[in-house]
Amino acid sequence: MEGTPIQFAALDQLLWGLVATMQFYSLPVMALSIAGIGIALVGSGDDIDRKSRLKHWIFNILIGGLLVFGSATIANVLKTFVGGQ
């Protein structure tokens, strides 16, 4: 079986397909992760080191969310950079 190149009708279709797929799969993972970390944070008691690590993880997840859901803007910039309209 021969390999076939990835084909798409327009650059917009490729970029928006990637953006929609990333957003579709990342939102539930982020929501469950933040919920789990929140439960662990409530159950951490007086352990300041653990609270600090958990808060750091929540912060990282939120930054990742900004990148994933800001990917529409990133996709527009890339489209313009490679000559799309």
PyMOL CGO cylinders between C-alpha atoms (Angstrom):
from pymol import cmd
from pymol.cgo import CYLINDER

trace = [
    CYLINDER, 0.00, 0.00, 0.00, 1.46, 3.30, -1.04, 0.3, 1, 1, 1, 1, 1, 1,
    CYLINDER, 1.46, 3.30, -1.04, 1.39, 6.32, 1.21, 0.3, 1, 1, 1, 1, 1, 1,
    CYLINDER, 1.39, 6.32, 1.21, -0.65, 9.27, 0.13, 0.3, 1, 1, 1, 1, 1, 1,
    CYLINDER, -0.65, 9.27, 0.13, 0.13, 12.86, 1.01, 0.3, 1, 1, 1, 1, 1, 1,
    CYLINDER, 0.13, 12.86, 1.01, -2.15, 14.79, 3.30, 0.3, 1, 1, 1, 1, 1, 1,
    CYLINDER, -2.15, 14.79, 3.30, -4.50, 16.77, 1.12, 0.3, 1, 1, 1, 1, 1, 1,
    CYLINDER, -4.50, 16.77, 1.12, -6.86, 19.57, 1.98, 0.3, 1, 1, 1, 1, 1, 1,
    CYLINDER, -6.86, 19.57, 1.98, -8.91, 21.84, -0.21, 0.3, 1, 1, 1, 1, 1, 1,
    CYLINDER, -8.91, 21.84, -0.21, -7.93, 25.06, 1.52, 0.3, 1, 1, 1, 1, 1, 1,
    CYLINDER, -7.93, 25.06, 1.52, -5.52, 26.19, 4.19, 0.3, 1, 1, 1, 1, 1, 1,
    CYLINDER, -5.52, 26.19, 4.19, -8.48, 27.42, 6.25, 0.3, 1, 1, 1, 1, 1, 1,
    CYLINDER, -8.48, 27.42, 6.25, -9.94, 23.93, 6.38, 0.3, 1, 1, 1, 1, 1, 1,
    CYLINDER, -9.94, 23.93, 6.38, -6.70, 22.46, 7.67, 0.3, 1, 1, 1, 1, 1, 1,
    CYLINDER, -6.70, 22.46, 7.67, -6.13, 25.14, 10.31, 0.3, 1, 1, 1, 1, 1, 1,
    CYLINDER, -6.13, 25.14, 10.31, -9.70, 25.23, 11.60, 0.3, 1, 1, 1, 1, 1, 1,
    CYLINDER, -9.70, 25.23, 11.60, -9.86, 21.44, 11.61, 0.3, 1, 1, 1, 1, 1, 1,
    CYLINDER, -9.86, 21.44, 11.61, -6.77, 21.30, 13.81, 0.3, 1, 1, 1, 1, 1, 1,
    CYLINDER, -6.77, 21.30, 13.81, -8.05, 24.08, 16.07, 0.3, 1, 1, 1, 1, 1, 1,
    CYLINDER, -8.05, 24.08, 16.07, -11.48, 22.49, 16.50, 0.3, 1, 1, 1, 1, 1, 1,
    CYLINDER, -11.48, 22.49, 16.50, -9.95, 19.08, 17.23, 0.3, 1, 1, 1, 1, 1, 1,
    CYLINDER, -9.95, 19.08, 17.23, -7.57, 20.47, 19.85, 0.3, 1, 1, 1, 1, 1, 1,
    CYLINDER, -7.57, 20.47, 19.85, -10.37, 22.40, 21.54, 0.3, 1, 1, 1, 1, 1, 1,
    CYLINDER, -10.37, 22.40, 21.54, -12.78, 19.45, 21.43, 0.3, 1, 1, 1, 1, 1, 1,
    CYLINDER, -12.78, 19.45, 21.43, -10.39, 17.06, 23.17, 0.3, 1, 1, 1, 1, 1, 1,
    CYLINDER, -10.39, 17.06, 23.17, -8.63, 19.43, 25.54, 0.3, 1, 1, 1, 1, 1, 1,
    CYLINDER, -8.63, 19.43, 25.54, -11.63, 21.03, 27.27, 0.3, 1, 1, 1, 1, 1, 1,
    CYLINDER, -11.63, 21.03, 27.27, -12.88, 17.87, 29.04, 0.3, 1, 1, 1, 1, 1, 1,
    CYLINDER, -12.88, 17.87, 29.04, -9.34, 16.87, 30.01, 0.3, 1, 1, 1, 1, 1, 1,
    CYLINDER, -9.34, 16.87, 30.01, -8.65, 20.32, 31.44, 0.3, 1, 1, 1, 1, 1, 1,
    CYLINDER, -8.65, 20.32, 31.44, -11.98, 20.41, 33.30, 0.3, 1, 1, 1, 1, 1, 1,
    CYLINDER, -11.98, 20.41, 33.30, -11.44, 16.99, 34.87, 0.3, 1, 1, 1, 1, 1, 1,
    CYLINDER, -11.44, 16.99, 34.87, -7.85, 17.85, 35.75, 0.3, 1, 1, 1, 1, 1, 1,
    CYLINDER, -7.85, 17.85, 35.75, -8.80, 21.10, 37.46, 0.3, 1, 1, 1, 1, 1, 1,
    CYLINDER, -8.80, 21.10, 37.46, -11.63, 19.34, 39.32, 0.3, 1, 1, 1, 1, 1, 1,
    CYLINDER, -11.63, 19.34, 39.32, -9.29, 16.60, 40.51, 0.3, 1, 1, 1, 1, 1, 1,
    CYLINDER, -9.29, 16.60, 40.51, -6.63, 19.07, 41.55, 0.3, 1, 1, 1, 1, 1, 1,
    CYLINDER, -6.63, 19.07, 41.55, -9.27, 21.15, 43.33, 0.3, 1, 1, 1, 1, 1, 1,
    CYLINDER, -9.27, 21.15, 43.33, -10.36, 18.10, 45.34, 0.3, 1, 1, 1, 1, 1, 1,
    CYLINDER, -10.36, 18.10, 45.34, -6.73, 17.34, 46.17, 0.3, 1, 1, 1, 1, 1, 1,
    CYLINDER, -6.73, 17.34, 46.17, -6.23, 20.98, 47.16, 0.3, 1, 1, 1, 1, 1, 1,
    CYLINDER, -6.23, 20.98, 47.16, -9.19, 20.88, 49.55, 0.3, 1, 1, 1, 1, 1, 1,
    CYLINDER, -9.19, 20.88, 49.55, -7.95, 17.59, 50.99, 0.3, 1, 1, 1, 1, 1, 1,
    CYLINDER, -7.95, 17.59, 50.99, -4.35, 18.71, 51.40, 0.3, 1, 1, 1, 1, 1, 1,
    CYLINDER, -4.35, 18.71, 51.40, -4.94, 20.10, 54.87, 0.3, 1, 1, 1, 1, 1, 1,
    CYLINDER, -4.94, 20.10, 54.87, -2.08, 22.15, 56.26, 0.3, 1, 1, 1, 1, 1, 1,
    CYLINDER, -2.08, 22.15, 56.26, 0.58, 20.85, 53.85, 0.3, 1, 1, 1, 1, 1, 1,
    CYLINDER, 0.58, 20.85, 53.85, 1.81, 24.15, 52.39, 0.3, 1, 1, 1, 1, 1, 1,
    CYLINDER, 1.81, 24.15, 52.39, 4.26, 22.49, 49.99, 0.3, 1, 1, 1, 1, 1, 1,
    CYLINDER, 4.26, 22.49, 49.99, 1.55, 20.32, 48.47, 0.3, 1, 1, 1, 1, 1, 1,
    CYLINDER, 1.55, 20.32, 48.47, -0.82, 23.29, 48.16, 0.3, 1, 1, 1, 1, 1, 1,
    CYLINDER, -0.82, 23.29, 48.16, 1.89, 25.22, 46.36, 0.3, 1, 1, 1, 1, 1, 1,
    CYLINDER, 1.89, 25.22, 46.36, 2.48, 22.37, 43.88, 0.3, 1, 1, 1, 1, 1, 1,
    CYLINDER, 2.48, 22.37, 43.88, -1.24, 21.94, 43.23, 0.3, 1, 1, 1, 1, 1, 1,
    CYLINDER, -1.24, 21.94, 43.23, -1.74, 25.67, 42.66, 0.3, 1, 1, 1, 1, 1, 1,
    CYLINDER, -1.74, 25.67, 42.66, 1.20, 25.59, 40.25, 0.3, 1, 1, 1, 1, 1, 1,
    CYLINDER, 1.20, 25.59, 40.25, -0.48, 22.76, 38.31, 0.3, 1, 1, 1, 1, 1, 1,
    CYLINDER, -0.48, 22.76, 38.31, -3.78, 24.66, 38.12, 0.3, 1, 1, 1, 1, 1, 1,
    CYLINDER, -3.78, 24.66, 38.12, -1.90, 27.72, 36.87, 0.3, 1, 1, 1, 1, 1, 1,
    CYLINDER, -1.90, 27.72, 36.87, -0.15, 25.64, 34.19, 0.3, 1, 1, 1, 1, 1, 1,
    CYLINDER, -0.15, 25.64, 34.19, -3.44, 24.10, 33.07, 0.3, 1, 1, 1, 1, 1, 1,
    CYLINDER, -3.44, 24.10, 33.07, -5.02, 27.55, 32.77, 0.3, 1, 1, 1, 1, 1, 1,
    CYLINDER, -5.02, 27.55, 32.77, -2.07, 28.81, 30.70, 0.3, 1, 1, 1, 1, 1, 1,
    CYLINDER, -2.07, 28.81, 30.70, -2.44, 25.75, 28.47, 0.3, 1, 1, 1, 1, 1, 1,
    CYLINDER, -2.44, 25.75, 28.47, -6.13, 26.54, 28.13, 0.3, 1, 1, 1, 1, 1, 1,
    CYLINDER, -6.13, 26.54, 28.13, -5.34, 30.06, 27.03, 0.3, 1, 1, 1, 1, 1, 1,
    CYLINDER, -5.34, 30.06, 27.03, -3.01, 28.68, 24.38, 0.3, 1, 1, 1, 1, 1, 1,
    CYLINDER, -3.01, 28.68, 24.38, -5.48, 26.07, 23.15, 0.3, 1, 1, 1, 1, 1, 1,
    CYLINDER, -5.48, 26.07, 23.15, -8.47, 28.38, 23.06, 0.3, 1, 1, 1, 1, 1, 1,
    CYLINDER, -8.47, 28.38, 23.06, -6.35, 31.25, 21.76, 0.3, 1, 1, 1, 1, 1, 1,
    CYLINDER, -6.35, 31.25, 21.76, -5.24, 28.96, 18.97, 0.3, 1, 1, 1, 1, 1, 1,
    CYLINDER, -5.24, 28.96, 18.97, -7.80, 30.54, 16.65, 0.3, 1, 1, 1, 1, 1, 1,
    CYLINDER, -7.80, 30.54, 16.65, -5.76, 33.73, 16.80, 0.3, 1, 1, 1, 1, 1, 1,
    CYLINDER, -5.76, 33.73, 16.80, -2.52, 31.78, 16.45, 0.3, 1, 1, 1, 1, 1, 1,
    CYLINDER, -2.52, 31.78, 16.45, -3.99, 29.97, 13.42, 0.3, 1, 1, 1, 1, 1, 1,
    CYLINDER, -3.99, 29.97, 13.42, -4.92, 33.30, 11.81, 0.3, 1, 1, 1, 1, 1, 1,
    CYLINDER, -4.92, 33.30, 11.81, -1.39, 34.60, 12.33, 0.3, 1, 1, 1, 1, 1, 1,
    CYLINDER, -1.39, 34.60, 12.33, 0.11, 31.43, 10.83, 0.3, 1, 1, 1, 1, 1, 1,
    CYLINDER, 0.11, 31.43, 10.83, -2.30, 31.59, 7.90, 0.3, 1, 1, 1, 1, 1, 1,
    CYLINDER, -2.30, 31.59, 7.90, -1.27, 35.17, 7.17, 0.3, 1, 1, 1, 1, 1, 1,
    CYLINDER, -1.27, 35.17, 7.17, 2.42, 34.30, 7.58, 0.3, 1, 1, 1, 1, 1, 1,
    CYLINDER, 2.42, 34.30, 7.58, 2.30, 31.50, 5.02, 0.3, 1, 1, 1, 1, 1, 1,
    CYLINDER, 2.30, 31.50, 5.02, 0.37, 33.56, 2.49, 0.3, 1, 1, 1, 1, 1, 1,
    CYLINDER, 0.37, 33.56, 2.49, -3.25, 32.75, 3.23, 0.3, 1, 1, 1, 1, 1, 1,
    CYLINDER, -3.25, 32.75, 3.23, -5.96, 35.35, 3.12, 0.3, 1, 1, 1, 1, 1, 1,
]
cmd.load_cgo(trace, "trace")
